[in-house]
Each structure stands twice: as C-alpha cells, then as structure tokens.
Amino acid sequence: MKDDTVYTPSDCFETFPFPERFETDPALEEAGRAYYEFRAALMVKNDEGLTKTYSRFHDPQEQSPDILKLRELHAAMDRAVLDAYDWNDLQPTCEFLLDYEEEDEEEESSGRTRKKPWRYRWPDVLRDEVLARLLALNQQRAEEERLAGQGVREEGVPYKLGRGRKRKGPDAEATLPLGFET
C-alpha cells in the first residue's frame, strides 16, 4: 500500500460543514439548477466537454457572451452559498489569477511556450477567510456533537458522524446535492 493522500467520502464529503438546511434551501437549489442547466446547454450547443468549457471559463481572453453568462451564474452560486452560511459580510469577486508561476527551463531553451495556468477565482485573502471559517465551523460542530454524546461508539471509541448524517446500512440511499439523483 502506498502512503499517498487519498480523498474518501468519509474523510472529506461526509465531514464537510455544509450550511444548515442546505438540502432544502430554495436559493441554493435555484442557483445550482440555473448554473447546471446553462452549463449543460452550453456544452451541447458548442459540442464541448467540461474540460474545454472550463478552459474557456478560466481564459482571461475569452469574452463570448455565453462564457460571460456562465461566470455570472457562478458568481450567483457563490453568493447563494455564502448567504446560506449567513456570511453576508463577505463580498466574493472573482478575478483572473495565475494558479502558479513556474518556468520550465526545457521549454525556454526549445523556444516553446506553454499557456499560463490562469484561473477565474477568488483572491487568496477571500479564499483563506472562507477556509478559516469552514474550519472553525467544522470544529464547532464536532464539539457540539461531542457534547451531545454523538460520535461515540458503545465501546467508547469515537467515530465520525456529521450533522444530520444517517448511519450507513443496507437501506441507505446515496444522494447528491441540489437534488440530482444517482
């Protein structure tokens, strides 16, 4: 077995501190639905997959009306999520930022150029603030669960049990956010 980082649902998705009542929040549902449906229609219209669509989304030179609309819908989704957490003080504004700046000596010597890794995303300060708040919320909920007696097996061995999560069993159903069923 390798010791690479592995992301599993029990370690990442199931312990994520989602907003309260996110599964029934009409603003989240509408923002997610509008984005999903527009993106799906755009991909069909242009005969493009997700990779090509998001390459255009992140390209600072791309100014087609459809991509501009996709960016607007993305901003609306960001706003809906922050509002669901009651983080109205945060003003998410995406901008084009380099994901990393790395020069490849081999490319420089051969005269080849590679496209810069632009991303249309939040500035680092805002991203770090949201991540810090999510971490604090996760810690707060874990403490609430501990105090309520959740998250402890009969033998006294702790286990992970997130807010509102059902224990898995043969009758458990898998569902995706925003009402998209598996």
N, C-alpha and C positions, 0 to 999 in steps of 0.2 A: 504494500500500500504506500502510495506517495503521501507526502505531507503538504500538498498544495492546498490553497484556500478553496473550500467548497461551499457554495451557497445552496442551502437546502430550505425548503418551505418552513420547516420547524425552527430554523435559526434566524431566518430573515423575514419572510412574509407574515408568518403567524405571530411573531412578537412585535411587529411594527405598530407604533401607537397611532392608529387611524383616528380620525376625528370621531367624536361621539355621534352616533346615529348616522354614520356615513352611508349606510346601506339604504336609508330611506330619505336622504336629503334631496329634495327636488332640484335645488340649484346645482348640486354636483351631478345629478343624473342628466340634467339638461345640457350642462357644459360638456360632459363626456360624450353624450349622444351626438350633439352638434359637431364636435370635433371628429369623432369616429366616422360619422356618415359623410361629412365633407371630404375627409381624407380618403375614404374608400371610393367615393365617386371620382375624386381627382386621380387616383391611381388607375381606375378603369378608363377614364377619359384619355389619359396620357399613355396607357398601356405600360405603366411603370410599377415596380415593386416598392417595398418600403425603403430599401437602400437608396435607390435612385431618387425617390421622393424626398427623403431626409437629407440627401446630399444637396439637393436644391434648396431645401428649407434652411440649411446651415451656410449656404453660399452667400457672402455679402454682395456679390454682383447680381444675384437673382432678384429680379423685381417684377416677375409676372404677377398679374392680379390674383391668380389662384394661390400662389405661394404667399403673397401678402395676406390674403384672407386666412390661410392656414395659420400663419403667425398670429393674427388677431384672435383666432379661436383658441390658440394655445395660451395666449395671454388671459383670455376669459376663463379658461380652465384653471390657470394658476390662481387667479383672483378668487374663484369659487372655492378652491381648496383652502387657501389662506383664510377666507371668511368662515369656512366650516370649522376651523380651529379657533375662531374669534381672534385672529391675528390681523385685525384691521389696520394696525399701525404700520404694517409692512407694505411697501409700495413696490411690487415686482415689475421691473422694467428690464426686458432682455436687451442685450447688445451683442454685437459680434466680437468675440474674444478668441484668441488663439488657445487651443487646447493645451498645446505645449510648443516650445520653440527649441527645435533640435536641428542642428545642421549635420548632414550626412557627408563626411569627407569624401566618400566614394562618389557620391552624386556631384559634389563640387568639382572634383578632378575630371569627371567624364563630361561635364557641361550639361548634364541632365538636370531638370528642375522637377520638383515634386510639389503638388498642390499643398498649400498651407492648411493645417488642420483647424479651420475656423469652426466655431460653434456659436449658435444663436442661443444665448443662455443668460442667466442672472450673473451679475458681477460677484466676485468671490466674497465680498463683505456680506451681501444679502444671503448668498448660499450658506455661508458659515453661520449666520444668525439663525436661519431656518433649521439647519442641522443641530445647532446647540439647543434650540427649543424642542426639537423632536427628542433629543437625548434626555433632556430634563423631564419631558412628559413621560417618556418610557420609564425613567427611574421613579417618577411619582406614582405611576400606575402599578409598577412592581411592588412598591412599598404599600400601596392601598390593598393589593391582593394579599400580600404577606400578613398585614394587619387583620384582614377579613378571614384569614385562615385558608385562602385558596392557595394553590400551588404547592401543597404539601401532601405527599402520599401517606397512607396509613402507617407505613414503617417509619415515617418522619423524614424520608428522603425527598428533597424538593424536586419539582419538575416544572416545566414551562406550561403556563396556561394563561393566555392573553385575555383581555377584556372582551366578554361576550362570546368567546370561542367555545364551541361544543367539543366534547371529547370525541375522538375518532373511534369508530366502530364499524361493524358491517353495514349499518344503516345510514352512515354519514354520507352526505351529498357534497360534492365539490361544486363550488360556485365561484364565479369571477365577479370582480367589482363592476358596477354600473349595469348590472342586470344581464350581462352577456353570459349565457349558459354554455357549459362544456358539452 
